[in-house]
Amino acid sequence: MSNSNYASLDPLFHPRSIALAGITTTNPEHWTRMFLDALLESEFEGPIYLVNPRGGEIKGLKVYQRLEDIPHSIDYVISTVPAKASLGLVEACAGKGVKAIHFCTAGFSETGDEEGVRLEAHLVEMSRRRGIRIIGPNCMGIYCPGSRMSWSTDFPKESGTVGFISQSGGNARILVSQAMWRGARFSKVISYGNACDLNESDFLEYLTADPKTKIIALYIEGVKDGRRFRDALEKAAKEKVVILLKGGATEGGARAASGHTGALAGSDVVWDSLCKQLGIIRVDSVAEFADVIITLLFMLPPRGRRVALLGAGGGNSVMIADEFTKRGMEVPLLPQEIINELREFTPAAGNILRNPIDYSQTMMEIEKMVRTAGIISRWKGVDFLIGFLNLVWPQSSFRRQMDKLIAMILEESIANSKPMALVLEPGILPEHTKQLFDLTQKCADLGLAVYYSHASAAKAINLVLSYNENHPVKVNK
Amino acid sequence: MSNSNYASLDPLFHPRSIALAGITTTNPEHWTRMFLDALLESEFEGPIYLVNPRGGEIKGLKVYQRLEDIPHSIDYVISTVPAKASLGLVEACAGKGVKAIHFCTAGFSETGDEEGVRLEAHLVEMSRRRGIRIIGPNCMGIYCPGSRMSWSTDFPKESGTVGFISQSGGNARILVSQAMWRGARFSKVISYGNACDLNESDFLEYLTADPKTKIIALYIEGVKDGRRFRDALEKAAKEKVVILLKGGATEGGARAASGHTGALAGSDVVWDSLCKQLGIIRVDSVAEFADVIITLLFMLPPRGRRVALLGAGGGNSVMIADEFTKRGMEVPLLPQEIINELREFTPAAGNILRNPIDYSQTMMEIEKMVRTAGIISRWKGVDFLIGFLNLVWPQSSFRRQMDKLIAMILEESIANSKPMALVLEPGILPEHTKQLFDLTQKCADLGLAVYYSHASAAKAINLVLSYNENHPVKVNK
C-alpha cells in the first residue's frame, strides 16, 4: 500500500466526530443502541450525534430528526437505518463532509434477492460519486481502542498489537472475547460484511502498513479480487505474522457464506496451498485463532520441540503426552540423575517422575512442585515447559493456592530461560469455570499463555513452532 | 463370561460391609478421607468400619487399631495403607472373610522400581492363596450407585446404563463429571489401576453380562492378556455399544502410561484396526467420551446424514456448516417453497433463510424461531436438527428466555419425529459459563443432548451415525 493509501484510510480509524443514523429512541435494549452504549463506555472523545426521524433525546444527547439538521461537520457515520433508506443517507452525508459510512444495515446482496443486489450496486455507485467510503453493509464496523471507537461495551479500552479483519461481526466479537480475557489486546478490529466498497484487501494493506499492528488475523468468507488479495497477503506475511481462518471451506459452509455476506468462497485446496506458500498460519475455528494469538503474544519462542509436561493426574498425563506427541513434539524421558534428584524429596508412590511428571500425590506440598519445576527447567534436555491440571480434580485447599503456585513455577521457568505455558481443563461446573476465569486473569497479568484443553494447546503450540521454524521471529512478548 | 464368573464378580459390586484401612485420623482434608466422605454422602447401607493404628473416632465412627479387631465379618476393604503394609493387610483380611481388597495404595509396579514390582508380585501371590480378589493397586476402585458404593461426594446417587472401565481414576472422575451434568447416569464405574489381579478383561466380561449396562466405555492404557481381551471386546461389542479411549496411543503417551500403571501400550495401528473390525467407537479424549455417550443416550438415531442448522450468528453459521460438512454430513439448501414460507413472517435483512438458518435479527421474537423450527422439522429434506448459539453473542433479555425457547423448539422436533441436539458455545466469562451450566441442566431434564463446540458436536454425531449405519441400534433414549 502506498503511503497515500494508508493516509487515506487512517482517518476512518480516527474520526473527530461520529453520527449514529437510525438509532432507536424507544427500546433501550434494541440492537441499534449498542453503538451508542459502546462509544460512551469507551469514552469516545469527539462529539456523538444521534439521528432518528422521531427526534427526542437519549442519555442526555439530542436526537436530530435528519442528519442534515446537525449543525456541524461529521467525519464518520454508523448507519442502522433500514436498507431502503440507505441511498437517502448517502445523499444527506454528502452535504456534511462525511468521509465514511459504516452500514451496519443489512438487506443487500447477502439476501440473494435481485432487489438487494441492485440496491447495493446503487449504494456503491452513489457513494463513489460523492467521495464517501463505505464499510459494509451488513457488519459491525470498526473497533479501534486507540481512538476509542468501539461497538461493544465489553471490549477493552487499552490498545494492543493484534489486528483482526473479520467478514463476520459475530466472529469478531467471539474472538475479542476469547482472547481479551487471556491478555490479548487489539490495535484494530474490522468487521466488514459484504465489502461493497472497502474490502479485505484494503484493510489488509492498511494493517500491513499500520505500525501498531504486529499480528494480523483474518476471517475471510470470500474475496472480491483474488489477484489483489494474494499480493496483499504476500506482502502482509513478509512483514507481520498472519493467521487465517477461512469460512466456507466446505461445500456446506460455502453455501452458508454466500448467504451470510454474498461471498464466493473458493476452493479449500487453493487456500491451503496459498497459506503454505506464503507462510501464513491457518486455523480451523475462532477458538484456535485465540489459542494461536495467545501463544504468539505470551510464549517465548522455544528453541526446539522437546517438552516437559508437569502437572497432576496419571491418566491426564498420558492424555497430554499423547496430544503433544501427535502434534510432532517430543516428550523425552527424564535422565536417571534427574529422577534421582527428584526422588530425594518426592515419594515414588502416587507420583510419576518420568515425563510427564505427575505430582498427584504430593501436589499439596507446593514448595516441592516449585523445586521440581526448577530442576526440570534447568535440564538441557527440554526446550519448554507445560503445566497441566484438570480443575475437576484437586481438593479445594489446593485450589486456593494455585495462583501462588503458578506464579512461582513461572518464575523458575523464566530464571532458566525456558518458555512455559499452562493447560487448565475446567469441566462445566460453575465453581470450576469461575475459578478458571480467575486463574486466567492472573495468568494474563503474569504474561502466561493458558489453554483449555490438551488438544488445543498442542495444536496451537505446534502451529507457532512450525511458523517459527520457517520464519524469523516477528513477535515478541 | 460364564454365569459362574459373573456370579463371582457381582458380589464385589454389592458388598454388605466395607472397611476403610489406612484412613487418616488427623487431617479431614487428607485424600484418604475421600472414601468415607463419599460412602456417607451416597448413604451406603451396610456398616462402614475404619482402621488406623492410632485408633480414635471419625464422624462418630469408631476407628479400630487393627482390622482384626473388628468384631464382624467384612465383605470388602478399601486400602489406603502404605504399600509396605499391604501384605500384612491381606493376612489380616483373610481371617475376616473379606472377598476383595481395593488397593488405592500406590507404590508398586508403576514406579518401575524392582522393589515395587516384587511387592506387587507378592501381593498377588498372597491374595490368591487366601482367596481374596484385588482391585488395583494404584486406583480409585468402584463407583456403583445401585449399591451406594462411591468414591466421590460429587457423583450422582441415581443409577444409569453407562458402564465405565478406566485404568485411570482421574479420567474416571473427569468423565463422570463431564457426563453427569449433561444427564448421563452410570451403572458401574471401575478404576482398576495396575490390574495385578482383576484386570480389564474381567471387568469387560462382567459389564457385558451385566443387565444394567447398555453402553460400555473403556479407558485402557495397556492390556494384560491380549488374546483374552480381544475375545472379551468382540463379545462386548456384539451385545452392547462399546466406546474406547486408548491412552498411550503415541510413543510419548505410551511412556507416560508405563509410568502411570506399568502398562505396555501396544501399537496404535493395531488398536485402530481392532476397533474398526469389531465395531467399536474410538474416541481421542475424555471430553469426546462424554460427547459420544450423550449422543447415544439422548439423540434419537437420525435416519440419515442431512442436517438442518438453526441458530444465530452469520459467521457462526458458516463455521458450524463447515464442521458438519467436514464430518460427512450434508447441509442441504432449503427449497424455495420453504424459504417463501419463512419469508412470510421473517424479515430478510439480518436473517439468513437458507441452511444454516441464521436468526440473528429476529432472535428476540421467539415465537418466530419456534414456528421456523416447526417448518424446518416438518421438511422431508432433512434427517435431524441442530440448534446453535454462542453465549458471548445475544443480549441478556434474549438469554432470559432461552430455556423456554429450547423446550419449545424441542417440542416441535419431537412432534415431527426429527432428532435434535444443541450446540452452545460458552466462552469463559463466568456469566456465560454459569448460564451454560444452568441451560445444560435444563436440557438434561428435557433429555436433549448439548455440545460445547461445533467441532465436538460434529465429531460425536458422526461417530454415532457411522456406528448406527453399521449396527442395529442398541441404545435408545
Chai-1 contact restraints between the chains, C-beta under 6 A:
chainA,res_idxA,chainB,res_idxB,connection_type,confidence,min_distance_angstrom,max_distance_angstrom,comment,restraint_id
A,E29,B,Q395,contact,1.0,0.0,6.0,A-B,restraint_1
A,E29,B,S397,contact,1.0,0.0,6.0,A-B,restraint_2
A,A83,B,A349,contact,1.0,0.0,6.0,A-B,restraint_3
A,A106,B,A349,contact,1.0,0.0,6.0,A-B,restraint_4
A,A106,B,G350,contact,1.0,0.0,6.0,A-B,restraint_5
A,G107,B,A348,contact,1.0,0.0,6.0,A-B,restraint_6
A,G107,B,A349,contact,1.0,0.0,6.0,A-B,restraint_7
A,T111,B,A348,contact,1.0,0.0,6.0,A-B,restraint_8
A,S168,B,G314,contact,1.0,0.0,6.0,A-B,restraint_9
A,S168,B,G315,contact,1.0,0.0,6.0,A-B,restraint_10
A,G170,B,G313,contact,1.0,0.0,6.0,A-B,restraint_11
A,G170,B,G315,contact,1.0,0.0,6.0,A-B,restraint_12
A,G170,B,N316,contact,1.0,0.0,6.0,A-B,restraint_13
A,G170,B,W393,contact,1.0,0.0,6.0,A-B,restraint_14
A,N171,B,G315,contact,1.0,0.0,6.0,A-B,restraint_15
A,I174,B,N390,contact,1.0,0.0,6.0,A-B,restraint_16
A,I174,B,V392,contact,1.0,0.0,6.0,A-B,restraint_17
A,S177,B,V392,contact,1.0,0.0,6.0,A-B,restraint_18
A,S177,B,G427,contact,1.0,0.0,6.0,A-B,restraint_19
A,W181,B,I428,contact,1.0,0.0,6.0,A-B,restraint_20
A,G247,B,V318,contact,1.0,0.0,6.0,A-B,restraint_21
A,G248,B,V318,contact,1.0,0.0,6.0,A-B,restraint_22
A,A249,B,D322,contact,1.0,0.0,6.0,A-B,restraint_23
A,T250,B,D322,contact,1.0,0.0,6.0,A-B,restraint_24
A,T250,B,T325,contact,1.0,0.0,6.0,A-B,restraint_25
A,T250,B,K326,contact,1.0,0.0,6.0,A-B,restraint_26
A,E251,B,T325,contact,1.0,0.0,6.0,A-B,restraint_27
A,G252,B,A321,contact,1.0,0.0,6.0,A-B,restraint_28
A,G252,B,T325,contact,1.0,0.0,6.0,A-B,restraint_29
A,G252,B,V331,contact,1.0,0.0,6.0,A-B,restraint_30
A,G253,B,V318,contact,1.0,0.0,6.0,A-B,restraint_31
A,G253,B,A321,contact,1.0,0.0,6.0,A-B,restraint_32
A,G253,B,D322,contact,1.0,0.0,6.0,A-B,restraint_33
A,G253,B,T325,contact,1.0,0.0,6.0,A-B,restraint_34
A,A256,B,S317,contact,1.0,0.0,6.0,A-B,restraint_35
A,A256,B,V318,contact,1.0,0.0,6.0,A-B,restraint_36
A,A256,B,A321,contact,1.0,0.0,6.0,A-B,restraint_37
A,A256,B,P356,contact,1.0,0.0,6.0,A-B,restraint_38
A,A257,B,V318,contact,1.0,0.0,6.0,A-B,restraint_39
A,G259,B,I352,contact,1.0,0.0,6.0,A-B,restraint_40
A,G259,B,R354,contact,1.0,0.0,6.0,A-B,restraint_41
A,H260,B,G314,contact,1.0,0.0,6.0,A-B,restraint_42
A,H260,B,V318,contact,1.0,0.0,6.0,A-B,restraint_43
A,H260,B,I352,contact,1.0,0.0,6.0,A-B,restraint_44
A,G313,B,G170,contact,1.0,0.0,6.0,A-B,restraint_45
A,G314,B,S168,contact,1.0,0.0,6.0,A-B,restraint_46
A,G314,B,H260,contact,1.0,0.0,6.0,A-B,restraint_47
A,G315,B,S168,contact,1.0,0.0,6.0,A-B,restraint_48
A,G315,B,G170,contact,1.0,0.0,6.0,A-B,restraint_49
A,G315,B,N171,contact,1.0,0.0,6.0,A-B,restraint_50
A,N316,B,G170,contact,1.0,0.0,6.0,A-B,restraint_51
A,S317,B,A256,contact,1.0,0.0,6.0,A-B,restraint_52
A,V318,B,G247,contact,1.0,0.0,6.0,A-B,restraint_53
A,V318,B,G248,contact,1.0,0.0,6.0,A-B,restraint_54
A,V318,B,G253,contact,1.0,0.0,6.0,A-B,restraint_55
A,V318,B,A256,contact,1.0,0.0,6.0,A-B,restraint_56
A,V318,B,A257,contact,1.0,0.0,6.0,A-B,restraint_57
A,V318,B,H260,contact,1.0,0.0,6.0,A-B,restraint_58
A,A321,B,G252,contact,1.0,0.0,6.0,A-B,restraint_59
A,A321,B,G253,contact,1.0,0.0,6.0,A-B,restraint_60
A,A321,B,A256,contact,1.0,0.0,6.0,A-B,restraint_61
A,D322,B,A249,contact,1.0,0.0,6.0,A-B,restraint_62
A,D322,B,T250,contact,1.0,0.0,6.0,A-B,restraint_63
A,D322,B,G253,contact,1.0,0.0,6.0,A-B,restraint_64
A,T325,B,T250,contact,1.0,0.0,6.0,A-B,restraint_65
A,T325,B,E251,contact,1.0,0.0,6.0,A-B,restraint_66
A,T325,B,G252,contact,1.0,0.0,6.0,A-B,restraint_67
A,T325,B,G253,contact,1.0,0.0,6.0,A-B,restraint_68
A,K326,B,T250,contact,1.0,0.0,6.0,A-B,restraint_69
A,V331,B,G252,contact,1.0,0.0,6.0,A-B,restraint_70
A,A348,B,G107,contact,1.0,0.0,6.0,A-B,restraint_71
A,A348,B,T111,contact,1.0,0.0,6.0,A-B,restraint_72
A,A349,B,A83,contact,1.0,0.0,6.0,A-B,restraint_73
A,A349,B,A106,contact,1.0,0.0,6.0,A-B,restraint_74
A,A349,B,G107,contact,1.0,0.0,6.0,A-B,restraint_75
A,G350,B,A106,contact,1.0,0.0,6.0,A-B,restraint_76
A,I352,B,G259,contact,1.0,0.0,6.0,A-B,restraint_77
A,I352,B,H260,contact,1.0,0.0,6.0,A-B,restraint_78
A,R354,B,G259,contact,1.0,0.0,6.0,A-B,restraint_79
A,P356,B,A256,contact,1.0,0.0,6.0,A-B,restraint_80
A,N390,B,I174,contact,1.0,0.0,6.0,A-B,restraint_81
A,V392,B,I174,contact,1.0,0.0,6.0,A-B,restraint_82
A,V392,B,S177,contact,1.0,0.0,6.0,A-B,restraint_83
A,W393,B,G170,contact,1.0,0.0,6.0,A-B,restraint_84
A,Q395,B,E29,contact,1.0,0.0,6.0,A-B,restraint_85
A,S397,B,E29,contact,1.0,0.0,6.0,A-B,restraint_86
A,G427,B,S177,contact,1.0,0.0,6.0,A-B,restraint_87
A,I428,B,W181,contact,1.0,0.0,6.0,A-B,restraint_88
A,I428,B,F437,contact,1.0,0.0,6.0,A-B,restraint_89
A,P430,B,K434,contact,1.0,0.0,6.0,A-B,restraint_90
A,P430,B,F437,contact,1.0,0.0,6.0,A-B,restraint_91
A,T433,B,T433,contact,1.0,0.0,6.0,A-B,restraint_92
A,K434,B,P430,contact,1.0,0.0,6.0,A-B,restraint_93
A,F437,B,I428,contact,1.0,0.0,6.0,A-B,restraint_94
A,F437,B,P430,contact,1.0,0.0,6.0,A-B,restraint_95
